[in-house]
Amino acid sequence: MITMTLADVATAVGGRLTGGADPDATITGTVEYDSRKVGPGGLFVAIAGDRVDGHDFAPAAIADGAVAVLATREVDAPAILVDDVLVGLGRLARAVVDRLDDLTVIGITGSSGKTSTKDVIARLCRVAGPTVATAGNFNNELGHPYTVCQATTDTRYLVLEMGARGLGHLSYLCEIAPVDVAVVLNVGTAHLEGFGSPEAIATAKSELPASLTAEGTAILNADDRAVAAMSEVTKGRVSYFGTGADADRTVHIDVSADHVTGVGDGTYSYWLHAGGATAQVELRLHGAHQVSNTLAAAAVAHHIGLSVDDIARELSSPLAVSPRRMDVSTRVDGVTLIDDSYNANPSSMAAALRALADVGEGRRTIAVLGYMAELGEIEKSAHEEIGRLAGRLGVEVVIVVGPEAQAIAVGARASGAETIEVEDQDAAIAVLATRLHPLDVVLVKASRYRTWDVADYLRDTPVSTEEART
């Protein structure tokens, strides 16, 4: 974090000093909510959780070098007391942003693809200057200000993934860190239960471009009509990205791709066009959906001044993305694992199944699929449609994990795929142990932890040719 005295911090968060806190003592280290990560000069944020209360670790944090604790009650340590620690942390993050004159804040939202796109944007921004980005998908009321507080006087780009569980959430995050560049990827049905309708999801996502001032830039997906329509709610300049296949023909696409070609292993190449320049991109990321995601990243990079040649070079390099997001690896026995198990919604599940079909062309494909959470009234129909899509794409075996995902099995059977229903992940692992062939391609996907054990088993326990059964 930038250097601040405790008096400055107290003013920023609307708190008061207690426990012998020295107003002139200076925060020179990091802001941490995990006491095990606190180091010399740091600020410890004491969060009271359901199982652990951070206030109990305040003395240990001070012993490890923390200057003070941000807390809601008296602790046996120098502290800054506030009514709500998360609100206080958000105010501190806003103070950090306000003190950094050379900082460009880039916000990314969308129903799917946020984390991978954020990772690629951060990679491109680092070419232009020191960059701080959201770790994984730590994009909520805690992760957002925590990430902002990592910015220092050297930071030039702050890349923030922004999630929303309801109306007003993105507006709140934008108050913590006012955005200069707002990127909207797509509008789908993620968290539909919390929003109520796709229209409400679009309204929530539009809060990001709506937060811009006239000096800001909204980077919108021209191939998604709900996203393209967000040009009407922003005061900032609008820049569109897309292939143009589904775009409103009256929209000028500033950063575009054409000659999109699958290269046979589930990856794609395309010609990138921006600012009158053209260069070929040969992606190492898997899945056709990565074309749109990387175009969004290219639009950000073009906006901050990278040349098209530099953008294409970076996009054609191996791109590290957060764990369990389209992580494709091949074992010693030739089995290919597509671990996209971090989370799932109908859009991302469909994209992953299409990637499975691409990667597995000419090989046997297996999809291990689990429950997609927070879909509300469309839960049953959405799961059935995913099962039907698996069959239409030619997935040979669909393993459905957990009774709550049973509708996937209904759809898969109706479309002709061999379908196996299992009670839990251990049962899915047992099926794979006896059914997996060398050279199979296996996709693992569900909402959050529901298939993580399966993915870890497939990664850590390769079967030999002798053990594989037909």
VMD Tcl script that draws the C-alpha trace (Angstrom):
set ca {
  {0.00 0.00 0.00}
  {1.06 3.61 -0.32}
  {2.62 5.11 2.81}
  {0.03 6.54 5.20}
  {0.11 7.56 8.86}
  {-2.41 6.08 11.25}
  {-3.95 9.51 11.53}
  {-4.40 9.56 7.74}
  {-5.92 6.07 7.80}
  {-8.29 6.96 10.62}
  {-9.48 10.02 8.70}
  {-9.91 8.02 5.49}
  {-11.98 5.26 7.12}
  {-13.93 7.48 9.49}
  {-12.52 5.70 12.53}
  {-10.81 6.57 15.78}
  {-7.47 5.51 17.18}
  {-7.40 3.35 20.29}
  {-5.15 0.96 22.19}
  {-2.26 3.36 22.31}
  {-2.09 3.80 18.54}
  {0.41 6.51 17.57}
  {-1.16 8.94 15.06}
  {2.26 9.50 13.49}
  {3.07 5.80 13.10}
  {3.28 4.93 9.41}
  {1.85 2.06 7.38}
  {4.62 1.02 5.01}
  {3.70 -2.62 4.42}
  {0.70 -4.44 3.07}
  {-2.93 -4.54 4.17}
  {-3.88 -8.08 5.17}
  {-6.98 -9.80 6.55}
  {-5.07 -13.07 7.14}
  {-2.88 -12.59 10.20}
  {-0.41 -15.16 8.87}
  {0.44 -12.83 5.99}
  {1.02 -9.71 8.05}
  {4.57 -8.37 7.92}
  {6.53 -5.40 9.22}
  {4.78 -2.09 8.66}
  {1.48 -3.70 7.72}
  {-2.13 -3.07 8.64}
  {-4.18 -6.04 9.88}
  {-7.89 -6.04 9.00}
  {-9.81 -7.95 11.68}
  {-12.84 -9.59 10.08}
  {-15.33 -11.45 12.25}
  {-16.34 -14.53 10.27}
  {-18.74 -17.37 11.02}
  {-15.99 -19.63 12.35}
  {-13.01 -17.37 13.05}
  {-12.92 -13.84 14.47}
  {-9.92 -11.89 13.24}
  {-9.99 -9.74 16.38}
  {-8.64 -12.72 18.31}
  {-5.47 -12.61 16.21}
  {-4.76 -8.92 16.67}
  {-1.94 -9.36 19.23}
  {-0.23 -11.94 17.01}
  {-0.44 -9.59 14.02}
  {1.20 -6.80 16.01}
  {3.89 -9.22 17.19}
  {4.61 -10.05 13.55}
  {5.17 -6.39 12.71}
  {1.75 -4.90 11.99}
  {1.53 -1.23 12.95}
  {-2.16 -1.37 13.83}
  {-5.42 -3.26 13.46}
  {-8.58 -2.13 11.64}
  {-11.28 -3.39 14.00}
  {-14.84 -2.98 15.21}
  {-14.10 -3.45 18.89}
  {-11.30 -2.85 21.36}
  {-8.39 -5.28 21.03}
  {-5.18 -5.71 22.98}
  {-3.27 -3.80 20.32}
  {-3.07 -0.40 18.61}
  {-6.20 -0.14 16.54}
  {-8.43 1.99 14.34}
  {-12.04 1.40 15.34}
  {-14.82 1.56 12.77}
  {-18.46 0.48 12.77}
  {-18.00 -1.91 9.83}
  {-14.61 -3.31 8.84}
  {-15.55 -4.00 5.20}
  {-16.91 -0.49 4.76}
  {-13.76 0.86 6.40}
  {-11.55 -1.19 4.10}
  {-13.49 0.14 1.12}
  {-12.94 3.71 2.30}
  {-9.24 3.04 2.76}
  {-9.05 1.66 -0.79}
  {-10.75 4.79 -2.11}
  {-8.15 6.92 -0.28}
  {-5.40 4.91 -1.98}
  {-6.89 5.48 -5.43}
  {-7.39 9.18 -4.79}
  {-3.71 9.59 -3.90}
  {-2.38 7.94 -7.09}
  {-2.45 10.48 -9.90}
  {-0.86 8.26 -12.56}
  {-3.13 5.26 -12.01}
  {-5.48 3.84 -14.66}
  {-8.25 1.70 -13.18}
  {-9.63 -1.00 -15.47}
  {-12.82 -2.81 -14.42}
  {-14.02 -6.05 -16.02}
  {-17.45 -7.64 -15.64}
  {-19.62 -10.15 -17.48}
  {-21.60 -13.30 -16.84}
  {-18.75 -15.56 -17.91}
  {-15.09 -15.28 -18.81}
  {-14.27 -12.49 -16.34}
  {-11.37 -14.18 -14.60}
  {-9.56 -15.46 -17.69}
  {-10.04 -12.14 -19.47}
  {-8.80 -10.25 -16.42}
  {-5.69 -12.44 -16.37}
  {-4.97 -11.68 -20.04}
  {-5.62 -7.96 -19.60}
  {-3.19 -7.90 -16.68}
  {-0.58 -9.68 -18.80}
  {-0.91 -7.05 -21.53}
  {-0.92 -4.14 -19.08}
  {2.34 -5.36 -17.56}
  {3.97 -4.78 -20.94}
  {3.03 -1.11 -20.58}
  {3.83 -0.61 -16.90}
  {3.64 -1.90 -13.31}
  {0.28 -3.59 -12.79}
  {-1.78 -4.84 -9.86}
  {-4.65 -7.24 -10.63}
  {-7.32 -9.20 -8.80}
  {-6.05 -12.59 -7.67}
  {-8.23 -15.39 -9.02}
  {-11.82 -14.20 -8.91}
  {-11.52 -12.38 -5.57}
  {-13.97 -9.81 -6.84}
  {-16.37 -9.11 -3.96}
  {-16.72 -6.52 -1.20}
  {-13.58 -7.89 0.48}
  {-11.43 -8.87 -2.48}
  {-12.06 -5.65 -4.39}
  {-10.72 -3.17 -1.80}
  {-8.04 -5.65 -0.74}
  {-6.71 -5.66 -4.30}
  {-6.89 -1.88 -4.56}
  {-4.85 -1.52 -1.37}
  {-1.99 -3.43 -3.02}
  {-1.39 -0.49 -5.36}
  {1.72 1.60 -4.68}
  {3.13 4.82 -6.09}
  {4.78 2.71 -8.82}
  {1.50 1.13 -9.97}
  {0.25 2.38 -13.33}
  {-2.56 -0.09 -14.04}
  {-5.06 -1.52 -11.58}
  {-6.99 -4.39 -13.21}
  {-10.10 -5.30 -11.25}
  {-12.47 -8.17 -11.89}
  {-15.88 -7.08 -10.66}
  {-18.61 -9.51 -9.70}
  {-22.24 -8.74 -8.95}
  {-24.79 -10.79 -7.04}
  {-27.51 -8.17 -7.29}
  {-28.41 -4.67 -8.37}
  {-26.21 -1.96 -6.91}
  {-23.18 -4.18 -6.27}
  {-21.11 -2.89 -9.18}
  {-22.04 0.69 -8.38}
  {-20.69 0.16 -4.87}
  {-17.43 -1.33 -6.16}
  {-17.06 1.62 -8.53}
  {-17.37 3.99 -5.59}
  {-14.43 2.22 -3.96}
  {-12.28 2.51 -7.09}
  {-13.66 4.83 -9.78}
  {-13.06 3.15 -13.12}
  {-11.29 4.74 -16.08}
  {-11.84 1.83 -18.48}
  {-15.00 -0.29 -18.15}
  {-15.00 -3.66 -19.94}
  {-18.24 -5.63 -20.32}
  {-17.89 -9.10 -21.84}
  {-21.38 -10.59 -22.02}
  {-24.76 -10.94 -20.38}
  {-25.89 -14.46 -19.56}
  {-27.80 -16.23 -16.82}
  {-25.18 -16.48 -14.07}
  {-26.73 -15.79 -10.62}
  {-30.17 -15.55 -12.18}
  {-31.72 -16.56 -8.87}
  {-30.35 -13.40 -7.26}
  {-31.34 -11.09 -10.10}
  {-34.69 -12.50 -11.17}
  {-34.40 -11.99 -14.93}
  {-31.83 -11.63 -17.73}
  {-32.93 -8.01 -18.08}
  {-32.00 -7.38 -14.45}
  {-28.61 -8.99 -15.06}
  {-28.03 -6.62 -17.98}
  {-29.05 -3.67 -15.79}
  {-26.61 -4.77 -13.10}
  {-23.73 -5.18 -15.56}
  {-24.51 -1.77 -17.05}
  {-23.68 -0.17 -13.71}
  {-20.00 -0.47 -14.66}
  {-20.08 1.67 -17.84}
  {-22.70 3.90 -16.24}
  {-20.17 4.82 -13.55}
  {-17.76 6.40 -16.04}
  {-17.15 10.11 -16.31}
  {-16.82 11.80 -19.70}
  {-13.06 11.11 -19.54}
  {-13.58 7.34 -19.24}
  {-13.88 4.65 -21.89}
  {-16.43 1.83 -22.10}
  {-15.16 -1.22 -23.98}
  {-18.22 -3.18 -25.04}
  {-18.83 -6.48 -26.83}
  {-20.52 -5.67 -30.13}
  {-21.42 -9.35 -30.59}
  {-23.68 -9.26 -27.52}
  {-26.67 -7.00 -28.14}
  {-27.38 -6.50 -24.44}
  {-23.80 -5.34 -23.92}
  {-23.69 -3.16 -27.03}
  {-26.85 -1.40 -25.81}
  {-24.93 -0.22 -22.73}
  {-23.52 2.58 -24.86}
  {-26.75 4.39 -24.03}
  {-26.02 4.57 -20.29}
  {-22.40 5.74 -20.26}
  {-20.99 9.24 -20.33}
  {-17.63 7.93 -21.52}
  {-16.27 7.24 -24.96}
  {-17.42 3.88 -26.34}
  {-15.09 1.40 -28.05}
  {-16.50 -1.85 -29.42}
  {-14.78 -5.19 -29.87}
  {-16.10 -8.25 -31.68}
  {-16.12 -10.42 -34.76}
  {-19.12 -8.67 -36.23}
  {-20.98 -11.95 -36.73}
  {-23.86 -10.97 -34.46}
  {-23.26 -7.25 -34.13}
  {-25.60 -4.44 -34.98}
  {-24.38 -3.44 -38.43}
  {-24.65 0.25 -37.49}
  {-21.93 -0.23 -34.84}
  {-18.35 0.46 -35.82}
  {-16.16 -2.23 -34.29}
  {-12.88 -0.67 -33.20}
  {-11.02 -3.90 -32.36}
  {-12.08 -6.87 -34.43}
  {-11.17 -10.39 -35.49}
  {-11.72 -12.14 -38.77}
  {-10.54 -15.38 -40.40}
  {-11.13 -17.13 -37.06}
  {-9.80 -20.66 -37.56}
  {-9.63 -23.70 -35.32}
  {-6.18 -25.26 -35.54}
  {-7.24 -28.76 -34.52}
  {-6.32 -28.96 -30.83}
  {-9.06 -26.77 -29.46}
  {-7.12 -23.55 -29.94}
  {-7.86 -20.82 -32.46}
  {-6.08 -18.32 -34.62}
  {-7.42 -15.08 -36.02}
  {-6.42 -11.81 -37.64}
  {-6.56 -8.91 -35.20}
  {-7.51 -5.47 -36.54}
  {-7.22 -2.22 -34.58}
  {-6.43 1.35 -35.52}
  {-5.78 0.47 -39.14}
  {-3.16 -2.16 -38.27}
  {-3.41 -5.94 -38.58}
  {-1.54 -8.88 -37.05}
  {-2.18 -12.58 -36.70}
  {-2.94 -14.07 -33.29}
  {-2.34 -17.75 -32.60}
  {-3.91 -18.44 -29.24}
  {-2.58 -21.02 -26.80}
  {-5.80 -20.84 -24.79}
  {-8.42 -23.49 -25.53}
  {-12.00 -22.90 -26.65}
  {-13.68 -20.73 -29.26}
  {-14.96 -18.41 -26.51}
  {-11.36 -17.29 -25.90}
  {-11.46 -15.38 -29.19}
  {-13.97 -12.93 -27.73}
  {-12.21 -12.82 -24.36}
  {-8.84 -12.03 -25.90}
  {-10.41 -9.44 -28.21}
  {-11.64 -7.64 -25.10}
  {-8.12 -7.75 -23.71}
  {-6.74 -6.52 -27.02}
  {-9.17 -3.58 -26.94}
  {-7.86 -2.57 -23.51}
  {-4.25 -2.92 -24.65}
  {-4.94 -0.86 -27.76}
  {-6.58 1.81 -25.62}
  {-3.53 2.14 -23.34}
  {-1.19 2.45 -26.31}
  {0.22 -0.99 -27.14}
  {0.83 -1.63 -30.83}
  {-1.15 -4.29 -32.63}
  {2.07 -6.24 -33.23}
  {2.88 -6.21 -29.51}
  {-0.66 -7.24 -28.62}
  {-0.60 -10.12 -31.10}
  {2.79 -11.28 -29.85}
  {1.61 -11.39 -26.24}
  {-1.69 -13.07 -27.09}
  {0.18 -15.71 -29.08}
  {2.43 -16.53 -26.12}
  {1.54 -19.05 -23.41}
  {-0.95 -17.22 -21.20}
  {-1.22 -18.22 -17.56}
  {-4.77 -18.06 -16.25}
  {-6.18 -18.65 -12.79}
  {-6.51 -22.29 -11.65}
  {-9.45 -24.44 -12.76}
  {-10.30 -22.19 -15.72}
  {-9.94 -24.05 -19.01}
  {-6.73 -25.62 -17.70}
  {-5.85 -28.18 -20.37}
  {-3.16 -30.76 -19.62}
  {-2.19 -34.14 -21.04}
  {-1.05 -37.02 -18.83}
  {1.66 -39.57 -19.54}
  {-0.95 -42.05 -20.77}
  {-2.30 -39.54 -23.29}
  {-5.50 -38.71 -21.38}
  {-6.25 -35.01 -21.75}
  {-7.92 -33.22 -18.86}
  {-9.90 -30.02 -19.35}
  {-10.23 -28.67 -15.83}
  {-12.83 -25.89 -15.98}
  {-14.22 -26.83 -12.60}
  {-13.94 -23.54 -10.76}
  {-17.51 -22.46 -11.46}
  {-20.31 -22.92 -13.95}
  {-23.36 -21.28 -15.47}
  {-25.22 -22.16 -18.68}
  {-23.05 -19.93 -20.88}
  {-19.72 -21.10 -19.52}
  {-20.87 -24.73 -19.46}
  {-21.86 -24.53 -23.13}
  {-18.53 -22.93 -24.02}
  {-16.65 -25.66 -22.15}
  {-18.58 -28.43 -23.91}
  {-17.77 -26.90 -27.29}
  {-14.12 -26.74 -26.25}
  {-14.31 -30.43 -25.30}
  {-15.63 -31.24 -28.76}
  {-12.81 -29.22 -30.34}
  {-10.00 -30.64 -28.22}
  {-11.38 -34.16 -28.47}
  {-11.96 -34.29 -32.20}
  {-11.16 -37.84 -33.31}
  {-10.89 -39.09 -29.71}
  {-13.37 -40.33 -27.12}
  {-14.82 -37.48 -25.09}
  {-16.17 -37.65 -21.53}
  {-17.92 -34.84 -19.67}
  {-18.09 -34.96 -15.86}
  {-20.75 -32.39 -15.08}
  {-22.35 -31.18 -11.87}
  {-24.89 -28.72 -10.58}
  {-25.04 -25.12 -11.79}
  {-26.13 -22.97 -8.86}
  {-28.30 -19.85 -8.57}
  {-30.42 -20.34 -11.70}
  {-33.81 -19.85 -10.08}
  {-36.83 -20.74 -12.20}
  {-34.78 -21.90 -15.19}
  {-32.75 -24.40 -13.15}
  {-34.39 -27.56 -14.53}
  {-34.59 -26.42 -18.15}
  {-31.05 -25.03 -18.15}
  {-29.60 -28.29 -16.84}
  {-31.59 -30.32 -19.35}
  {-30.38 -28.12 -22.20}
  {-26.76 -28.63 -21.16}
  {-27.32 -32.38 -21.29}
  {-28.90 -32.12 -24.73}
  {-26.03 -29.94 -25.94}
  {-23.51 -32.53 -24.79}
  {-25.28 -35.12 -26.93}
  {-25.58 -32.84 -29.94}
  {-21.85 -32.12 -29.76}
  {-21.11 -35.84 -29.82}
  {-19.84 -36.27 -26.27}
  {-19.66 -40.05 -25.87}
  {-20.03 -40.32 -22.09}
  {-21.71 -37.89 -19.70}
  {-21.15 -38.51 -15.99}
  {-23.59 -36.48 -13.91}
  {-22.43 -35.81 -10.35}
  {-25.03 -35.38 -7.61}
  {-28.82 -35.72 -7.55}
  {-29.32 -31.95 -7.85}
  {-27.83 -32.14 -11.38}
  {-30.13 -34.99 -12.47}
  {-31.75 -32.86 -15.18}
  {-28.44 -32.90 -17.08}
  {-28.81 -36.68 -17.31}
  {-32.35 -36.33 -18.64}
  {-31.17 -34.08 -21.46}
  {-28.08 -36.15 -22.23}
  {-30.05 -39.38 -22.53}
  {-32.63 -37.71 -24.73}
  {-29.87 -36.67 -27.12}
  {-28.31 -40.11 -27.28}
  {-25.23 -39.75 -25.09}
  {-24.23 -42.59 -22.81}
  {-25.17 -41.21 -19.42}
  {-24.04 -42.30 -15.96}
  {-25.52 -40.75 -12.82}
  {-23.51 -40.87 -9.60}
  {-24.24 -39.68 -6.08}
  {-21.04 -37.80 -5.42}
  {-17.48 -37.11 -6.53}
  {-16.08 -40.30 -5.00}
  {-18.53 -42.30 -7.10}
  {-17.54 -40.36 -10.21}
  {-13.88 -41.12 -9.51}
  {-14.74 -44.82 -9.14}
  {-16.45 -44.80 -12.55}
  {-13.48 -43.08 -14.18}
  {-11.06 -45.54 -12.60}
  {-12.74 -48.38 -14.48}
  {-13.91 -46.65 -17.66}
  {-11.10 -44.31 -18.65}
  {-9.17 -45.13 -21.82}
  {-5.75 -43.85 -22.84}
  {-6.14 -40.81 -25.14}
  {-9.60 -39.94 -23.78}
  {-10.43 -36.26 -23.36}
  {-12.25 -35.44 -20.13}
  {-14.00 -32.19 -19.22}
  {-14.74 -31.54 -15.55}
  {-17.14 -28.70 -14.72}
  {-19.74 -27.60 -12.16}
  {-20.43 -24.74 -9.80}
  {-17.52 -24.24 -7.43}
  {-16.24 -27.21 -5.39}
  {-18.73 -29.76 -6.74}
  {-16.25 -31.45 -9.11}
  {-12.89 -30.26 -7.77}
  {-12.00 -33.67 -6.31}
  {-12.65 -35.31 -9.67}
  {-10.35 -32.86 -11.46}
  {-7.64 -33.37 -8.86}
  {-7.92 -37.14 -9.19}
  {-7.57 -36.99 -12.94}
  {-4.57 -34.69 -12.66}
  {-2.75 -36.62 -9.97}
  {-3.56 -40.25 -10.76}
  {-2.88 -41.16 -14.40}
  {-3.94 -44.65 -15.41}
  {-1.55 -46.89 -17.34}
  {-2.44 -48.57 -20.61}
  {-2.59 -51.91 -18.81}
  {-5.07 -50.55 -16.25}
  {-7.38 -48.91 -18.78}
  {-10.45 -50.98 -19.54}
  {-12.61 -50.98 -22.62}
}
mol new
graphics top color blue
foreach p $ca { graphics top sphere $p radius 0.5 }
foreach p [lrange $ca 0 end-1] q [lrange $ca 1 end] { graphics top cylinder $p $q radius 0.2 }
display resetview
